[in-house]
Amino acid sequence: MSRWADAATGTGFPIEHLPLGVARLPGGEVRCVSALGDRVVDLASVPLPVEPATFAAASLNGFLALGPMAWRAVRGALRDLLAGPDDTAIDVALHPRADVEMLLPVEVGDYVDFYASLHHATNLGRLFRPGGDPLLPNWRHLPVGYHGRAATVVPSGTPVVRPRGQVVTGEGPPELVATRALDLELEVGFVVGAGNEPGRPIPTGAVAEHVAGIVLVNDWSARDIQAFEYQPLGPFLGKSFATSVSPWLVSLEALEPFRVPAPVQEPEPLAYLATSGDWAYDLTLEVLLQTATMADAGEEPVVVSRTGFADLYWTIPQLLTHATVNGARTRTGDLYASGTVSGPAPGTEGSLIELSHRGERPIELPDGSTRGFLEDGDTVVLRGWAGGDDRPRIDLGEVRGTVVPARPHPTEV
């Protein structure tokens, strides 16, 4: 291998990875990039089988719209280029990752959030319906989801302003207040590269031709606002204020070695949701938390939850197929998220409402503080990866956000 490819081995961004993103380079130019080790590759500055202008752009949408043949051709050509003989022309296109600002990888047209984790749905059902069936009657028959707000999808590192909304605080009427139950949600999302025509559903067998890759997602949630508003139409202002995504779009091709069998579904879903082959992914996911006190003391974020993605009940093909079964159109850049990913054991829950049992059993942190829900100054970091040990490690990157205080409403100024 070339010296750059050799140096990338064991970094989480090896030659087998080559994710795609968008970065502001040291000179200020915004370019589509890939990652190799501790470097990014300016894709507009290396010879690839598409027009250079495709990558001299502020989003990946133009490239993703070219379709799966172009995705595979560019990925193969880039790998050959970076693994081939050392070339000074390649050196010019490489920049230290530490010196670039990673931006939102795609321009999101529509955003849908699902509720696809059996363990998460069961945990919440037990909290909200103790003594009853934790799963509602439709849950095992179809992937439950809702349409979110694409305009508030933000890149990793964007501060999250504590939202306001109507909250019932006692026996009286609701009040407009800043949420007292701000939560995180550990999720995996996938991005549509090539859309479908209106009225033409995407079958499960064709999903790989439409999905360009995956990202990590934090679907921030205000649980007290959500609790008052969600009946009968579901999440609204408790979810629409911010959704953070990681900067790297990780291709399904890079994750191919980590496909594993999905959980058995009982009862068997309708025929249009049937899949062939293995469509679960063996990913490890983590939630880390850092308080303002920890940050001031130079203490790093600590892991408060670690879980896996392989036992997600509804798979990526089923999610996209169900979203289009009524003929709905998808477009390049559309983001679909899994919903909170939780495991079956304590410490594997993907949200604070589960980890702290609705705030009644706060988690303890190294600085001596406890958290039922997030406080101002808290930083949340989500991380994920596949492989490691005797296999190449494929890092999904991270999605990070710090909570900042609520802003006064105009009526309060």
C-alpha positions as CSV (number, residue, x, y, z in Angstrom):
1,M,0.0,0.0,0.0
2,S,1.0,3.6,-0.3
3,R,2.4,5.4,2.8
4,W,-0.9,7.1,3.4
5,A,-3.0,3.9,3.2
6,D,-0.5,2.1,5.4
7,A,-0.5,4.8,8.0
8,A,-4.3,4.7,8.1
9,T,-4.4,1.1,9.2
10,G,-5.9,0.8,12.7
11,T,-7.1,4.4,12.9
12,G,-10.8,3.7,12.4
13,F,-10.6,5.3,8.9
14,P,-8.6,2.7,6.9
15,I,-8.5,2.3,3.2
16,E,-11.5,-0.1,3.5
17,H,-13.7,2.7,4.9
18,L,-13.5,5.9,2.7
19,P,-16.6,7.7,4.0
20,L,-17.9,10.8,2.4
21,G,-18.5,14.2,4.0
22,V,-18.3,18.0,3.4
23,A,-15.6,20.2,4.9
24,R,-14.4,23.7,5.1
25,L,-10.7,23.4,4.2
26,P,-7.9,25.5,5.8
27,G,-8.1,28.0,3.0
28,G,-11.8,28.5,3.4
29,E,-13.0,26.5,0.4
30,V,-16.0,24.1,1.0
31,R,-15.4,20.8,-0.6
32,C,-16.8,17.2,-0.6
33,V,-14.2,15.0,1.1
34,S,-13.3,11.5,2.1
35,A,-11.3,10.4,5.1
36,L,-8.2,8.3,5.3
37,G,-6.5,8.0,8.7
38,D,-6.0,11.4,10.2
39,R,-6.4,13.2,6.8
40,V,-9.3,14.3,4.6
41,V,-9.1,14.0,0.8
42,D,-10.3,16.9,-1.3
43,L,-12.3,14.9,-3.9
44,A,-12.4,17.8,-6.3
45,S,-8.6,17.8,-6.5
46,V,-8.0,14.1,-7.5
47,P,-8.9,12.3,-10.7
48,L,-12.2,10.5,-10.3
49,P,-14.8,9.3,-12.8
50,V,-17.1,12.3,-12.3
51,E,-16.8,16.0,-13.1
52,P,-14.6,17.7,-10.5
53,A,-17.3,20.4,-10.1
54,T,-19.5,17.6,-8.6
55,F,-17.3,17.6,-5.5
56,A,-16.6,21.4,-5.4
57,A,-19.9,21.8,-3.7
58,A,-21.4,22.4,-0.2
59,S,-23.3,19.1,-0.1
60,L,-23.0,15.6,-1.4
61,N,-26.5,15.8,-3.0
62,G,-25.2,16.4,-6.5
63,F,-23.0,13.3,-6.4
64,L,-25.5,11.1,-4.7
65,A,-28.1,11.9,-7.3
66,L,-25.9,10.3,-9.9
67,G,-26.9,6.9,-8.5
68,P,-25.3,3.7,-7.3
69,M,-23.2,3.0,-10.4
70,A,-21.4,6.3,-9.9
71,W,-21.1,5.7,-6.1
72,R,-19.4,2.4,-6.7
73,A,-17.2,3.7,-9.5
74,V,-15.9,6.6,-7.4
75,R,-15.3,4.5,-4.4
76,G,-13.3,2.0,-6.4
77,A,-11.3,4.6,-8.2
78,L,-10.6,6.5,-4.9
79,R,-9.4,3.3,-3.2
80,D,-7.1,2.4,-6.1
81,L,-5.7,6.0,-6.1
82,L,-5.0,6.1,-2.4
83,A,-3.6,2.5,-2.2
84,G,-1.5,2.9,-5.3
85,P,2.0,4.3,-5.8
86,D,2.9,7.4,-3.8
87,D,2.0,10.5,-5.9
88,T,2.7,14.1,-5.0
89,A,-0.6,15.1,-6.6
90,I,-2.4,13.1,-3.9
91,D,-0.4,14.8,-1.2
92,V,-1.7,18.2,-2.3
93,A,-5.3,16.9,-2.0
94,L,-4.8,15.7,1.6
95,H,-5.4,17.9,4.7
96,P,-5.1,17.1,8.4
97,R,-8.6,16.3,9.7
98,A,-7.8,18.4,12.8
99,D,-7.5,21.5,10.5
100,V,-10.8,21.3,8.7
101,E,-14.4,22.1,9.8
102,M,-16.8,19.3,9.1
103,L,-20.2,20.5,7.9
104,L,-23.6,18.8,7.3
105,P,-22.9,16.1,4.7
106,V,-26.2,16.5,2.8
107,E,-28.9,19.0,2.2
108,V,-31.8,17.3,3.9
109,G,-35.1,17.5,2.1
110,D,-37.3,15.4,4.3
111,Y,-36.7,13.8,7.7
112,V,-38.5,10.8,9.1
113,D,-37.9,9.2,12.5
114,F,-38.9,5.6,13.2
115,Y,-39.5,3.7,16.4
116,A,-37.7,0.5,15.3
117,S,-36.0,-0.8,18.5
118,L,-38.1,-3.5,20.3
119,H,-36.2,-2.9,23.5
120,H,-36.7,0.8,23.4
121,A,-40.4,0.5,22.6
122,T,-40.8,-2.1,25.4
123,N,-38.9,0.1,27.9
124,L,-41.1,3.1,27.2
125,G,-44.2,1.1,27.2
126,R,-43.4,-0.3,30.7
127,L,-42.8,3.3,31.9
128,F,-46.0,4.8,30.5
129,R,-48.3,1.8,30.7
130,P,-47.2,-0.2,33.8
131,G,-49.2,-3.4,34.2
132,G,-50.4,-3.3,30.6
133,D,-48.9,-4.6,27.3
134,P,-45.8,-2.4,26.7
135,L,-46.3,-2.6,22.9
136,L,-49.3,-1.1,21.2
137,P,-51.2,-3.4,18.8
138,N,-49.7,-2.1,15.6
139,W,-46.0,-2.2,16.7
140,R,-45.1,-5.7,15.5
141,H,-47.0,-5.3,12.2
142,L,-45.4,-2.2,10.8
143,P,-42.5,0.2,11.4
144,V,-44.0,3.1,13.4
145,G,-42.6,6.6,12.6
146,Y,-43.3,10.3,12.3
147,H,-42.2,13.1,10.0
148,G,-39.7,15.4,11.6
149,R,-38.5,18.9,10.7
150,A,-35.6,18.8,8.1
151,A,-34.8,22.5,8.7
152,T,-33.6,21.8,12.2
153,V,-31.2,19.0,11.2
154,V,-27.8,20.3,12.2
155,P,-24.2,19.1,12.0
156,S,-22.3,17.7,14.9
157,G,-20.9,20.4,17.2
158,T,-23.9,22.7,16.8
159,P,-25.0,24.0,20.3
160,V,-28.6,22.9,21.2
161,V,-30.7,25.7,22.7
162,R,-33.0,24.4,25.4
163,P,-36.5,24.6,23.9
164,R,-39.7,26.1,25.3
165,G,-43.2,24.7,25.0
166,Q,-46.4,24.1,26.8
167,V,-45.9,21.9,29.9
168,V,-48.3,20.8,32.6
169,T,-46.4,21.4,35.9
170,G,-49.2,20.6,38.4
171,E,-52.9,20.4,38.7
172,G,-53.5,23.7,36.8
173,P,-53.4,24.6,33.1
174,P,-50.3,24.3,31.0
175,E,-47.6,27.0,31.1
176,L,-45.1,28.1,28.4
177,V,-41.7,27.2,30.0
178,A,-38.3,25.9,29.1
179,T,-38.2,22.1,29.1
180,R,-37.2,20.5,32.4
181,A,-36.8,17.1,30.8
182,L,-34.4,17.5,27.9
183,D,-33.2,14.1,26.6
184,L,-30.9,12.6,24.0
185,E,-31.7,9.8,21.6
186,L,-29.1,7.4,20.3
187,E,-30.0,6.6,16.7
188,V,-28.6,5.4,13.4
189,G,-29.9,7.1,10.2
190,F,-29.7,6.4,6.6
191,V,-29.6,8.8,3.6
192,V,-31.4,8.4,0.3
193,G,-29.1,8.8,-2.7
194,A,-31.4,8.0,-5.5
195,G,-35.1,8.6,-5.0
196,N,-38.2,7.0,-6.5
197,E,-41.0,8.3,-8.7
198,P,-44.3,9.3,-7.0
199,G,-46.6,6.4,-6.9
200,R,-43.8,3.8,-7.2
201,P,-43.0,2.1,-3.9
202,I,-39.4,0.9,-3.3
203,P,-39.4,-2.9,-2.8
204,T,-37.1,-4.3,-0.1
205,G,-34.9,-6.0,-2.8
206,A,-34.1,-2.6,-4.4
207,V,-33.2,-0.7,-1.2
208,A,-29.4,-1.0,-1.7
209,E,-29.8,0.9,-5.0
210,H,-31.4,3.8,-3.2
211,V,-29.6,4.1,0.2
212,A,-26.3,5.9,-0.1
213,G,-25.0,5.3,3.4
214,I,-25.6,5.7,7.2
215,V,-24.9,8.4,9.8
216,L,-25.3,8.7,13.5
217,V,-28.3,10.7,14.8
218,N,-29.2,12.4,18.1
219,D,-32.9,13.2,17.9
220,W,-33.0,15.6,20.9
221,S,-36.3,15.4,22.8
222,A,-38.1,17.5,25.3
223,R,-40.0,14.8,27.2
224,D,-42.3,17.1,29.2
225,I,-43.4,19.1,26.1
226,Q,-43.8,15.8,24.2
227,A,-46.0,14.3,27.0
228,F,-48.6,17.1,26.8
229,E,-48.8,17.5,23.1
230,Y,-48.4,14.1,21.5
231,Q,-51.9,12.8,21.8
232,P,-53.6,12.2,19.4
233,L,-51.2,13.1,16.5
234,G,-47.8,12.2,17.9
235,P,-44.5,14.1,18.4
236,F,-44.3,17.8,17.3
237,L,-42.6,20.6,19.2
238,G,-41.0,18.2,21.7
239,K,-38.8,16.9,18.8
240,S,-38.6,19.6,16.1
241,F,-36.1,22.0,17.7
242,A,-32.9,20.1,16.9
243,T,-31.7,16.8,15.4
244,S,-27.9,16.4,15.2
245,V,-26.1,14.2,12.7
246,S,-22.5,13.0,12.4
247,P,-20.4,14.4,9.5
248,W,-19.5,11.1,7.7
249,L,-21.7,9.2,5.4
250,V,-20.6,5.6,5.7
251,S,-21.4,3.5,2.6
252,L,-23.2,0.2,2.8
253,E,-20.3,-1.2,0.8
254,A,-17.9,-0.4,3.7
255,L,-20.3,-2.1,6.1
256,E,-20.9,-5.2,3.9
257,P,-18.6,-7.4,6.0
258,F,-20.6,-6.6,9.1
259,R,-24.0,-7.7,8.0
260,V,-25.6,-10.3,10.3
261,P,-29.0,-11.9,10.5
262,A,-31.8,-9.7,11.8
263,P,-34.0,-10.8,14.8
264,V,-36.9,-13.1,14.1
265,Q,-40.1,-11.2,13.6
266,E,-43.3,-12.5,15.2
267,P,-45.8,-12.5,13.8
268,E,-44.4,-12.6,10.3
269,P,-44.9,-9.2,8.6
270,L,-46.9,-8.7,5.4
271,A,-45.3,-9.9,2.2
272,Y,-44.2,-6.4,1.1
273,L,-41.9,-6.2,4.2
274,A,-40.3,-9.6,3.5
275,T,-36.5,-9.4,2.9
276,S,-33.9,-11.9,1.7
277,G,-30.3,-12.1,3.1
278,D,-28.9,-10.5,6.2
279,W,-29.9,-6.9,6.8
280,A,-28.8,-6.2,10.3
281,Y,-25.5,-4.5,11.0
282,D,-23.1,-5.5,13.8
283,L,-22.4,-2.0,15.1
284,T,-21.3,-0.9,18.6
285,L,-22.9,2.3,19.7
286,E,-22.0,4.5,22.8
287,V,-23.5,7.5,24.6
288,L,-21.0,9.7,26.4
289,L,-21.8,12.6,28.8
290,Q,-19.8,15.5,30.0
291,T,-21.1,18.1,32.5
292,A,-19.9,21.7,32.5
293,T,-18.0,21.0,35.7
294,M,-16.2,18.1,34.1
295,A,-15.3,20.3,31.1
296,D,-13.9,23.0,33.3
297,A,-11.7,20.4,35.1
298,G,-10.4,19.0,31.8
299,E,-12.3,15.7,32.3
300,E,-13.3,13.9,29.2
301,P,-16.9,12.7,28.5
302,V,-17.7,9.4,30.1
303,V,-19.7,6.5,28.7
304,V,-23.1,6.2,30.2
305,S,-24.5,3.6,27.8
306,R,-23.1,1.1,25.3
307,T,-25.4,-1.0,23.1
308,G,-25.5,-2.8,19.7
309,F,-27.4,-2.2,16.5
310,A,-27.6,-5.8,15.3
311,D,-30.9,-6.6,17.1
312,L,-32.9,-3.6,15.7
313,Y,-36.3,-5.2,15.1
314,W,-37.2,-3.4,11.9
315,T,-34.4,-3.3,9.3
316,I,-33.3,-0.6,6.9
317,P,-35.0,-2.2,3.8
318,Q,-38.2,-2.5,5.8
319,L,-38.1,1.1,7.0
320,L,-37.7,2.5,3.5
321,T,-40.1,0.1,1.9
322,H,-42.8,0.9,4.4
323,A,-42.2,4.6,4.0
324,T,-42.9,4.4,0.3
325,V,-45.6,1.6,0.3
326,N,-48.3,4.3,-0.2
327,G,-46.5,5.7,-3.2
328,A,-44.7,8.5,-1.3
329,R,-41.8,10.0,-3.1
330,T,-38.2,10.1,-1.7
331,R,-35.5,12.5,-2.9
332,T,-31.8,12.7,-2.7
333,G,-30.7,13.7,0.7
334,D,-33.7,12.5,2.6
335,L,-32.9,11.3,6.1
336,Y,-34.5,8.3,7.8
337,A,-33.6,7.5,11.4
338,S,-34.0,4.3,13.3
339,G,-35.5,5.8,16.5
340,T,-33.7,5.3,19.8
341,V,-31.5,2.2,19.8
342,S,-31.6,0.4,23.2
343,G,-30.5,-3.1,24.4
344,P,-32.2,-5.5,26.8
345,A,-29.9,-4.9,29.8
346,P,-29.2,-2.0,32.2
347,G,-26.6,0.3,30.7
348,T,-27.7,-0.4,27.1
349,E,-30.5,2.1,26.9
350,G,-30.2,4.8,24.3
351,S,-32.0,7.6,26.2
352,L,-31.9,9.2,29.6
353,I,-35.6,8.6,30.1
354,E,-34.8,4.9,30.1
355,L,-31.4,5.1,31.8
356,S,-32.9,7.1,34.7
357,H,-36.4,5.6,34.8
358,R,-38.1,8.9,33.9
359,G,-35.7,10.8,36.2
360,E,-36.6,8.8,39.3
361,R,-33.3,6.9,39.4
362,P,-30.7,9.5,38.2
363,I,-27.4,8.3,36.9
364,E,-24.2,9.2,38.8
365,L,-21.3,11.0,37.1
366,P,-17.6,11.3,38.0
367,D,-17.9,14.9,39.2
368,G,-20.4,13.8,41.9
369,S,-23.4,15.1,40.1
370,T,-26.4,13.1,38.9
371,R,-28.6,13.3,35.8
372,G,-32.2,12.4,35.3
373,F,-32.3,14.7,32.2
374,L,-29.8,17.1,30.6
375,E,-28.8,20.3,32.3
376,D,-27.4,23.5,30.7
377,G,-23.7,23.1,29.9
378,D,-24.0,19.3,29.4
379,T,-22.3,17.9,26.3
380,V,-23.6,14.7,24.7
381,V,-21.4,12.6,22.4
382,L,-22.6,9.7,20.4
383,R,-20.1,7.3,18.8
384,G,-20.2,4.1,16.8
385,W,-18.1,1.6,15.0
386,A,-18.0,-1.8,13.3
387,G,-15.1,-4.3,13.4
388,G,-11.9,-4.0,15.4
389,D,-9.6,-6.6,16.8
390,D,-8.7,-8.9,13.9
391,R,-10.9,-7.0,11.4
392,P,-10.6,-3.4,10.1
393,R,-12.3,-1.0,12.4
394,I,-14.9,1.2,10.6
395,D,-15.6,4.3,12.7
396,L,-18.9,6.0,12.1
397,G,-17.5,9.2,13.6
398,E,-19.3,11.0,16.3
399,V,-22.1,13.4,16.8
400,R,-21.7,16.0,19.6
401,G,-23.8,18.7,21.0
402,T,-23.7,21.0,24.1
403,V,-26.9,22.3,25.7
404,V,-27.2,26.1,26.1
405,P,-29.8,28.0,28.1
406,A,-33.2,28.7,26.7
407,R,-33.7,32.1,25.1
408,P,-36.4,34.5,26.3
409,H,-39.6,34.4,24.3
410,P,-40.4,37.7,22.6
411,T,-43.3,38.2,25.0
412,E,-40.9,38.0,27.9
413,V,-38.4,40.6,26.6
